């Protein structure tokens, strides 16, 4: 039996690190178990010698100015505003103006529609113009990475309405690995323990104690603590124990609701690196260079650009149904599809794009057994699932981006959810 801790945290992603940081500030000893060989969960930043930009293969953007993220300080995040978007409509590259307001207006009626309606149900019944319906499809599948037939129309409508007039998009200029470093540095000073390559297999819990049976690089091990906090993804929570999931004894209230009511969206992204002078991109309009370009019906329907110090990164993004169609493709085939899509987006010859490419990077989160998807969404009828599971149950709690009420599906949500769980451990009556 390993030495007991005050809090045993299963998962050393952003939510787990955020919780441990706050708990450690109040003197609680935290022991984090992470199945992957690195910390971070769906934050995955690569660095290359001589390359000034972080290569983000997971989380990249900061959506708005969320308090949990801003609290980390400018030294960790360095917000860089990105806004200008264009979309190809036939042979014309049009600016996308008021996109989020148009999206919110298109879904407005869903806020009072049937609770179990999917977006596909809503579109079939609504009288939206073809242009508005296509905008809804593009944002739901591309931005939310959710299938139209499996995502709650009401939840997306409420989220869109709350963002009107306030939605801004930033990227982390320093890279999300700096966020991890900020959290990890403080944990080291608090004496928190992090073990990598430890896969939780069974959690037994009751009044005042949690026991975790796990597989470690050196064999089976057992861990105990006064509290247990589970921060793994919805994809891992949904996995059966015989397929790499965690067995809970007893099954916590709300867990089955989350398994049925939430799901993981799928994304395929490829980061393409170029030298600045040679990088393919669309020309500026009225002196403004677009940050995003959308190419309907291409394998990768969205591209965004970042440039610094004579270097350029173009990220090819496919979400929802487009990502599903690319699932299982090997590295070479995905890079080829990304370059074909980039050629369509920039109206360049694909052979030029191939010749100018320095390197391509990606990570398959959907096939990663420690993640099993990109980020969560709410299924029809699952509107209350997250709120139920995030409440304490004796010695066991859950946290993660899927369970945050204010910023679901984001790094800010993971930070905030971890802090919420930590506060419940520190003051259970709260």
N, C-alpha and C positions, 0 to 999 in steps of 0.2 A: 504494500500500500504506500503510495507516494505521500509526502508531507501535505497536510491539509492547508488550504488557503481560506481566506474569508469569502472570496468570490471566484468561482471557476467559470471562465468565459470560453464558450465553444465557438471559435471563429475569430481570427485576428484581421478582419477587414476593418473598414472605417468605423462601423458601429461599435465593434468590440473594443477597438483602440480608444475611441471617444469615451465609452463608458468607463474603461479602466483608468483613463486619465483623471476623470472627475472623482472616481472612487479612491484613487491613490492620494488625491489632494486631501481627502478626509481620513487618511490613515488606514484604509482597508487594503489588505494584501490580495493582489489579483494574480491569477494564473491563467494564461491564455493558451488554448490548444488550437493549432491551425493545421488543417489537413494538407494544405499546399506547402511547397518548399520555400515560399516567400510570403511575407505579409502583404496585405492590401486588398484581397478579394478582387473586386472588379476594377480596382485602380491598378493599372499596369503601365508604367512609364519606362521606356528604353532610352539609353543614352549612347551616342557614338562619338568616338574621339574626333575632335575637329568640327563636330556638328553642333551648332549653337542652340538649336531648338530641341525641347523634349519631344520624343516620339510617343504619343499617347495611343495605346492600343485598347484602352478601356475608357474610363471616365475622362472627359476633357473639358466640358463647359461648366460654367456657373450660371444658373438660370435665375436672372434677377439679381437682387442683392440680399440673399438670405442671411439672417443673423447668425446661425450656427457656423457658416463659412467665414463671414466677415470677422467673427470673434477670434479666428486663428491669427489675424494680423496680416498686414500687407507683405511682410517678409515671407509669409508662407504661400500666398496666393497671387499677388500682383495682378489685379483685374485688368484685362485688355478687352475693350469693347469691340464687338463685331455685330454688324447690322445689315449691310446692304445685300439683298438677295435678288436673283434674277431667275426666270424660268423660261425655257424654250416653249414657244407656242407656234408650231409649224416651223417656219423659217425665221421667226422673229424672236429675239431675246428681250423679254419684257421685265420691267422692274416689278417686284412684288411689294406693293404698298398696302399698309394696313392689314397685313396677313392675319394677325391674331384676332383683330376685331372682326374681320370677315368670317373667320372660323367660329368665333363665339356667337356671332349672329346666326350663322347657318345651323348651329346646334341649340339655339335658344329654346326652342319648343321642347327639346328633350329633357329640360330641367323639370318639367311638370308631366312628362310622359310616364308610361308604365315603368316600374322599377326594374323589371327583368328584361327590358329591351336592350338588344345589342345595337351597335351603330348600323349594322346591315339592316336590322328591322326598321330602324328609324328612317334610313334613306329610302327604303322601299315604300314607306308610308308618306313621307314628306313630299312637298312640291318644290323642292329646291331646283334651281337651274342646273344644267349640266356642269357649268363652270364651278358653281358652289359645291356641288356633290363631288367633283373631282378634287377640289381643294380639301374637303373633309377627308377623302380617301388618302390623299398624299400625306397629310399631317398625321392621321391616325396610324397609317402603316409605316411611314417614314420616321416621324418624330417620336411617336409613342411605341413604335415597333410591335403593334398589336394587330391581330386579324380582325377585320370588320365584323365578322360573325361571332366573335368571342370576347368582345370588350364592351363594358357597360356604357351606354350612350349617356345616361344621367351623370355618371361620375365625370366623364370627359366634358360634358356641357358645363357642369359646376366649376370644374378646374379652369376651363376656358373663360368663363364669365369672371372669375376672380383675377384673371391675368390681364383683362382689358385695361389699357392705359398704363399698365405697370410692367409689361413684359420687356425685359432687356436681356440680351445675350452677351455673356463675357466668356473668355477663356482664361485659364490659369497661365499667365506668362512665364512663371517659374517651373511649371509642371506639377502634376498632382503627387509626384513622389516627394516633393517638398512638404506637402501636407502630411504625408505619412511620416516623414522624418521629424516634423514638429511634434506630432503625437508620440512617436516612439522615443524621442529624446527625453521627454518629460517622464515617460514610464520608466525609463532606465534609472532616472534619478530617484524614483519612488520605490525601486526594488521589485517592480513587477516582473514576473517570469513569463517568457514567451517560448513555447515549444513548437517547432515546425515539423511537418510530416506526421502529425498525430491525428488519426482519423477516429472521431467519436463513433462508437457502434451502439451503445446502450446508455440511456440516462434513467437512473432510478431516483425518485425525488419524493420528499414528504415534508413534515414539519422540521425545520432546522437543519436539514442536510440534503445534499445532492451527491450522488455517486455516479461517476462516468467510467464506463469500460471502453477502452480504446485500443487501436492498433498503432504501434509506434515503430520507428525504424529498427528498434532492437527487440521487438516482440510485444505481446499483450501487456497492458498496464491498466491500473485502476487509480482513479483520482477522486478525492472527496473535498467538499467545501461546505460552508454554511449556506451559501447561495449559489445558484446556477443561472447563467445568462447565456442563451442560445442566440447567436447572431448570423447563422448560416442563411443562405439565400432560400427563397421560396422553392426553387428547383430542387435543392437538397432536402428541404422539409417534405416535399412531395414524393421523394424516392422511397421505395420500399426498402426495409433493412437488408433483404437479400440482394438488392441492387445498389448497395452503397449508401442507403439512407440510415437514419438514426431511429432506433427503437426507444420509445418512451414508456416508462412504467411508473405510474399509470399514464394513460393518454391525457394530456392537458385539455381543459375546456377551451374550445375555440380552435384547436389545431385542425380538426376535420373541416371546420368552416373555411379556414385559410387554404387548406388543400383543395377544396372545391371552388372557393370564391376568388382566389388569386391565381395568377399564372405568370410565367416568365416569357417576356417577349424575346424574339431572336433577331440578332443583328449580325451582319457580315461587313467588316470594314477592312480596307487595305490602305495603308499609308505609303504614298509614293514620294520619293525624294528626287529633287532636281537641283541643278545650279540655276541661279536666278535668270540669267540672260537667256537660257535655253528652255525654261519651264513653259509648257503649254498652258494658256489660260485665255479667257475671253477679254477683249479690249475694254478699257474703261469707257463709260458714257458720261459726258459732261464733266470729265475729270475725276469721276468716282469709279473706283475699281470694286467690283462686287466681291464680297467674302464668300457667298454661297451661290452655286448654280445648280438648278434642278433640271433633270433631263427625263421627262416622262417616258416610261416604257423601256428605258435602258436597263441592263442587268443591275448596274449601280445607278440609282436615280438621283443621288445627291452628291455634290462635291463641295468641299470648302478648302480655302487656301490660307496658308500662313507663310510669311516671308520675313527673313531677318538676315542681315550681314551677307548678302549675296547668295542666300540659300532659300529654297522653297520646299514646302511640304504640301502636297495635295492629298486630301483624304477622300477616298471613295466609300460611300455608305449605302447599304441596302438594309431595309428593315421590313418586318412583317412578312407578307407573302413573298416578296422579292428575296428576302434572306433565306426563307425556307427552300426556295427553288435552287439556291446556291449551296445549301448544306451538303457537306460531304465531298465537295470539290477539293482537289489538292491545291497546294500552294501555287503551282505553275498555272493551273487553269483559272484560279481566282485572279491572279495578277493579269493574265491575258484578258479576262472579262473586264477588269477595272480599266485597263488601257483602252479597250474597245469603247467602253462607256465614256472615258475621258476624251477620246477622239470625237465622239458625238457631241459632247458638252462644249468643246472648244472649236469644233469644225476644223480640226487638224487631221492630217493623215496619220493613221494609227502606227505606221512604220516610223514616222518621226517621233511619236510619243515613246515607242519602244527604244529607239536609238538614244534618246536623251535621258532615259531613266537611269538613275544611279543605283537605287535599291528599293525593294518593297518589303513591308513589314506587316504582320498581322498576328492575332491570337484568337483561337476559336473558343470563345466562352461557352457556346452551346454544347460543345463536346467535352468541355472540361468537367470532370466528375465532381470537382469541388465547387462548381458554380451552376452549370446547367442552364444557362441563358444570359441575356444581357441585363435586363432589369424588369421589374414587375409591372403588371397592370391589373385592373379590377375586372373580373368577369361579370356578365349579367347576373344579378341576384347576389353578388358578393360585396355589396356596398358597406356592410357593417363588419365584415370579417376581420379586418386589420385592427379595429378598435377593440374587439374582444380579446384577441390574443396578446395584445401588448400590456394588459393588466396583470399584476403579479398573481401567482397561484402558489401560496405557501412559500417554498424556497426557490421556485422556478420562475424565470422571466424570459421574454423574447424581445429582440430588437432587430432593426435593419431598415433599409430604405422602404421596403414594402409595408412596414407597419407605422411609418410616420404619417401623421394626419395632415401636416402643413406642407411638406415638401416631398411627397412620395416619389420614388423612382429616381432620386438624385443623391449626390454626395451630401448635400445639405440635409436631406432626409435621414441618411445614415448617421451623420453627426448628431442631429437633433434627437433621433430615436435612441441612440446610445446614451445620451445625456438624460433623457426622460427615464430610461430604465435605471440608470445610476441613482437618480433622485428618489425613485421608488424604493430602492434598496436602502438608501440612507434615511429615508423617512417613510416607512411603510404606510403610515396612516394618511399620507398626503393624497 
